[in-house]
């Protein structure tokens, strides 16, 4: 019988606050990388939350529009310290990337691009791929509990990687499979032994599926109050700008446009970027197609969710509309960020108390276990996608393997898996190695 882990006490709010702030600076690699980092630290290192609890929260966040990693951080922050914990986790997940992207955007329109960043991220990206691969293995081992789960994960990967099936449809398909299995094959998807292992795996964590979280359940009064508060917060900046800002119609258009974009962002930032690019480039003429691509590059090479690319679009909107004003461009970036993420906080702080009551519903739990298997296939797709971009970055005919990236990917796997080096320390080492590589041999990937 495996040795039980010693119990973990509730983390202090200040301790959690330091982690969420640190996460905001190291959350590279898109949603797969960010979820992998949270899983490694919160589940494996600190043991603040068990695998089952982590995956239950992730399943809900994956069903929502918006950046699932940021919403997952908000959910876990709420589980740990209530509303203030959720707000702190969600805000700090985004805040560092806001200021980094603002600084880079200001440099972009004043002195041009920063090629030295390419060197830094030449070291970071292979390390992030290694983190994703290791997390994928660990999550898969604990969530793929039977042949059905493996089949759904494989079908999910094939569907999104080769058939380009939208992510929401994959989730709907996985849920339908689960319902059909329950209808015609009522036996549980996992074996009794697997269920026993899953229960044993809950030991030694602060938060588990057996934990009682205060403030859960449906409350119409609370839901209406949160909705009214969110609507008030949405209108507040526009009310201030009506008295203090120039050209109110521009800010009204910006707030409505990015709120709409936030509400249709199912399946990650890549699903909404074509819509944003089409409107902002072709219709509004806030920026050129080349500038949109530069903004995507900035978003790819900064921490935080990739949806932060929208903040660059808002920056360029203000910069172009107001004749090169850096102050109003910065205001455009900040307001875009505000309206992009405001719905995310409502979805979590209003929905999480309701979702928490579903974790012991046997039928829903079986459905979510199948959805989790589909998520494993989606994460594998993201790992392959990012791995291709890192290992074969050169455009043009033929495949040109980038050997330095492959070497650092293998070194990272060895360091993190075999020698158990601290992941955050390794991210710093990777950034330094990438910068050194750029200084000695300019990165051309």
Residue pairs with C-beta under 8 A, 6 or more apart in sequence:
2 200
4 200
4 203
4 204
5 47
5 203
5 204
5 205
6 204
7 204
7 206
8 46
8 47
8 48
8 204
8 205
8 206
9 206
10 80
10 206
11 46
11 48
11 80
11 206
13 81
13 84
13 85
13 88
16 48
16 77
16 80
16 81
16 85
16 88
16 89
17 88
17 92
19 41
19 46
20 73
20 77
20 88
20 89
20 92
20 93
21 92
21 95
21 96
22 424
23 34
23 37
23 38
23 41
23 73
23 92
23 93
24 92
24 93
24 94
24 95
24 96
24 97
24 303
24 304
25 96
25 303
26 37
26 303
26 424
26 427
27 33
27 34
27 37
27 69
27 93
27 97
27 303
27 304
27 305
28 34
28 121
28 124
28 125
28 128
28 303
28 427
29 36
29 37
29 125
29 128
29 129
29 131
29 132
29 386
30 268
30 269
30 305
30 306
30 382
30 386
31 67
31 68
31 69
31 268
31 305
31 306
31 382
32 132
32 136
32 379
32 382
32 383
32 386
33 128
33 131
33 132
33 386
34 69
34 70
34 305
35 58
35 68
35 69
35 72
35 135
35 379
36 131
36 132
36 134
36 135
36 136
37 131
37 135
37 423
38 54
38 69
38 72
38 73
38 76
39 54
39 135
39 138
39 139
40 131
40 134
40 135
40 423
41 423
41 424
42 48
42 49
42 54
42 76
43 49
43 50
43 51
43 54
43 205
44 138
47 204
47 205
47 206
48 76
48 80
48 205
48 206
48 207
49 57
49 76
49 79
49 80
49 205
49 206
49 207
49 208
50 201
50 202
50 205
50 207
50 208
50 209
51 139
51 142
51 143
51 201
52 142
52 198
52 201
52 202
52 208
52 209
53 79
53 205
53 207
53 208
53 209
53 211
53 359
54 76
55 139
55 142
55 143
55 372
56 209
56 355
56 359
56 368
57 72
57 75
57 76
57 79
57 352
57 355
58 68
58 72
58 372
58 375
59 368
59 371
59 372
59 375
60 75
60 351
60 352
60 355
61 68
61 69
61 71
61 72
61 75
61 348
62 68
62 167
62 171
62 371
62 375
62 378
63 171
63 371
64 71
64 344
64 347
64 351
65 262
65 263
65 264
65 265
65 266
65 343
65 347
66 262
66 265
66 307
66 341
66 343
66 344
66 347
67 265
67 268
67 269
67 305
67 306
67 307
67 341
67 344
68 268
69 93
69 305
70 90
70 93
70 94
70 304
70 305
70 341
70 344
71 90
71 344
71 347
71 348
73 89
73 90
73 93
74 86
74 87
74 89
74 90
74 93
74 344
74 345
74 348
74 349
75 86
75 348
75 352
76 89
77 85
77 86
77 87
77 88
77 89
77 90
78 85
78 86
78 89
78 348
78 349
78 352
79 85
79 207
79 211
79 213
79 352
79 356
80 207
81 88
82 214
82 215
83 349
86 345
86 348
86 349
86 352
87 345
87 349
90 341
90 344
90 345
90 348
93 304
93 305
94 304
94 305
94 308
94 337
94 341
96 303
96 304
97 302
97 303
97 304
97 305
97 308
98 304
98 308
98 311
98 333
98 334
98 337
100 302
100 303
100 304
101 298
101 299
101 302
101 304
101 308
101 311
101 312
101 315
101 333
102 311
102 315
102 330
102 333
102 334
104 114
104 117
104 298
104 302
105 298
105 312
105 315
105 316
105 329
105 333
106 326
106 329
106 330
107 114
108 294
108 298
109 316
109 319
109 324
109 326
109 329
110 326
113 294
115 442
116 435
116 438
117 301
118 301
118 438
118 443
118 445
119 434
119 435
119 436
119 437
119 438
119 439
119 442
119 443
120 301
120 431
120 434
120 435
120 438
121 301
121 434
122 404
122 405
122 434
122 437
122 438
122 443
122 445
123 408
123 430
123 431
123 432
123 433
123 434
123 435
123 437
124 427
124 430
124 431
124 434
125 386
125 389
125 390
125 405
126 390
126 405
126 406
126 408
126 409
126 412
126 430
127 408
127 409
127 412
127 426
127 427
127 430
128 386
128 427
129 383
129 386
129 387
129 390
129 409
129 412
130 409
130 412
130 413
130 416
131 412
131 416
131 423
132 379
132 382
132 383
132 386
133 383
133 413
134 413
134 416
134 417
135 379
136 376
136 379
136 380
136 383
139 376
139 379
140 153
140 376
142 198
142 201
143 149
143 369
143 372
143 373
143 376
144 150
144 153
144 373
144 376
145 189
145 190
145 191
145 194
145 195
145 198
145 369
146 189
146 190
146 191
146 194
148 177
148 181
148 189
148 370
148 373
149 189
149 190
149 369
149 370
149 372
149 373
150 373
152 174
152 177
152 370
152 373
152 374
152 377
153 373
153 374
153 376
153 377
153 380
154 377
155 374
155 377
156 170
156 174
156 373
156 374
156 375
156 376
156 377
156 378
156 381
157 377
157 378
157 380
157 381
158 377
159 165
159 170
159 173
159 377
160 167
160 170
160 377
160 378
160 381
161 381
161 384
161 385
165 173
166 266
166 267
166 271
167 266
167 267
167 268
167 271
167 378
168 266
168 267
170 374
170 377
170 378
171 371
171 374
173 374
174 370
174 371
174 373
174 374
175 367
175 370
175 371
177 370
178 189
178 366
178 367
178 369
178 370
178 371
179 367
181 189
181 366
181 370
182 363
182 366
182 367
188 195
188 366
189 366
189 369
189 370
190 198
190 369
202 208
202 209
202 210
209 359
209 360
213 353
213 356
215 353
216 353
216 354
216 356
216 357
217 353
217 354
217 356
217 357
218 353
218 354
218 357
219 353
222 350
222 353
223 350
226 346
226 349
226 350
227 346
227 350
230 342
230 343
230 345
230 346
233 342
234 255
234 259
234 339
234 342
237 251
237 255
237 335
237 338
238 248
238 251
238 252
238 255
241 248
241 251
242 248
245 251
245 331
246 322
246 328
247 321
247 322
250 317
250 321
251 335
253 284
254 314
254 317
254 318
254 332
254 335
254 336
254 339
255 335
255 339
257 279
257 280
258 310
258 314
258 335
258 336
258 339
258 340
259 339
259 342
259 343
261 272
261 275
261 276
261 310
261 340
262 307
262 339
262 340
262 341
262 342
262 343
262 344
263 343
264 272
264 275
265 271
265 272
265 307
268 306
269 299
269 305
269 306
269 307
269 309
270 306
272 307
273 296
273 309
276 309
276 310
276 313
277 289
277 292
280 286
280 287
280 292
280 313
280 316
280 317
281 287
281 288
281 289
281 292
284 317
285 320
286 313
286 316
286 317
286 320
286 321
287 295
287 313
287 316
287 317
287 320
291 316
292 313
295 309
295 312
295 313
295 316
296 309
298 309
298 312
299 306
299 308
299 309
299 312
300 306
302 308
307 340
308 337
310 336
310 337
310 340
311 333
311 336
311 337
311 340
312 333
313 336
314 332
314 333
314 335
314 336
314 337
315 329
315 330
315 332
315 333
315 336
316 329
316 332
317 332
317 336
318 325
318 328
318 329
318 330
318 331
318 332
318 333
319 325
319 326
319 328
319 329
319 332
321 328
322 328
322 329
358 364
358 365
359 365
387 409
390 402
390 405
390 409
391 401
391 402
391 405
391 406
391 409
392 399
392 400
392 401
392 402
393 402
393 405
393 445
394 400
394 402
394 445
402 445
404 437
405 445
408 430
408 433
412 426
412 430
415 421
415 426
416 423
416 426
434 443
437 443
